[in-house]
Amino acid sequence: MMEFDFELINKFLENNINIHPEAFEKLKNLDESEIERIINEAKLDKEKPLVITPEYLKKFEKRIVVVKSRRKKTIAEEYEAEIRIKRDITKKSYSKGNIEGFVDYFNDRYERLSRILREREALKEASTIEIIKKGRFSEAKIIGFVNEKRTSKKGNIILEIEDPTGVIPVVIMSDDRELSEVAKEIVKDEIIGISGVAGRNGDIIIAKEIFFPDVKLNVERHRSEVPLSLVLISDIHLGSSKFMANEFEKFIKWINCEIGTPRQRELAERVKYIVIGGDLVDGVGIYPNQENELVVKDIHKQYDLLWDYLSQIPEHIEIIIIPGNHDATRQAEPQPAISEEFAEKFYQDPRIHMVGNPCYASLHGVNVLTYHGRSLDDMVSNIPGVTYDKPAEAMEYLIKKRHLAPIYGGKVPLTPESYDYLLIDEPPDILHMGHIHTVGIKNYRGVVLVNSGTFQEQTSFQKKLNMRPDPGRIPIIQLDTFKPTIMRFVS
């Protein structure tokens, strides 16, 4: 017994945690996994006392899944979940990883996006570049990839456009200010439509109009017929010294209707779904010197500790989880679901749906497209005026391009699948992203754009990138009205 006591004391001391003798007596009766959990959570708790007392240990005694003191069911408990995963790469990745694979990938992107563009009246009769170059027509309408974009000495914007039949330069004249402004939004590798005037020999096009695939106006969106809500979170980064444990615990208490004003508790009672948009944990080896900011350095323990939190969420709430670039799956997108090897407990919980990034799901009839959001870095880098402070505006450009990661060879590593899972065939009712740690909500042509913030304080790496996080704020969307609410868990 004395040997076990010595080992137990050492476990806490090795983690710089001091134990009061009375607290030690309580801990002796716990099994090893429970002690491990207490140590991990105490390490993350920035407000823990200098010496762990029996009073402090009380917070670990109850793991409430359903608040039994409630006399009546919540609204969300009255309804069975209705979840349909419409698109997910998990177990469907067949990338060849060779030149043929890249050809198939870009051909698929071209075929599907050109079909969307041809739905426009102005592009129904779009020609091929090969025909334009024969010099028979003065009017030119084409659909193609943007291979290159540059500005000439005279201030004209010059695009190199390619379709399956050839390549042609397209010029946006500097004196066409309106079109030049539109052209600022164009990024490499996206597919656009051009209407303009062909040169005499068909070797150049002077653009008069530019068309993005975009979203149609006045399209009826899908709504839930019952008053349920969806909570959108991401970028928890458990394992980081900057993880906000107290704020995350407040979120868990709120979702259990334990804290909040009557209005805030009423909001919690309507929550039927939680979608987590990636970066559940901080991972290991993600950025230079990350180990200096980790308090849990084993990625298995990071996931286990997060599951301890999520296991406290009421049983009637379904949880959909996609990975991010910090999670345990491949870095190249589209990403399959987080590996069961690292997140075994998540796969054993029937309420949790482990899916890939991106994932297109129907929740009570509402189409929700969730993508971690790594390509937002490319939007900030390539489109003037787009900033990390306004993530919904960056998301707007992606929905206009109808592609979640249009730039190949940018900040997002892409796997050349024969089917482009990042292309947005069917505009969702809600587009949810994370990654840049800032909350943003905007309605664009009937699509609700939501960036869900973070539960991590600013890291040294983010300071270098001038990223100012907006932690501890959670968007909630009512599925019957699309009305958004933001709950704040930061003091």
PyMOL commands that set and color helices and strands:
alter all, ss='L'
color gray80, all
select helices_A, chain A and resi 2-14+21-27+32-44+54-60+76-78+99-117+121-123+129-132+177-183+245-255+262-269+290-293+299-310+344-348+376-382+391-401+460-464
alter helices_A, ss='H'
color red, helices_A
select strands_A, chain A and resi 18-19+51-52+83-88+139-151+157-163+166-172+191-198+205-211+229-233+271-277+318-322+352-354+359-363+366-370+430-433+439-444+447-452+473-478+484-488
alter strands_A, ss='S'
color yellow, strands_A
deselect
rebuild
show_as cartoon
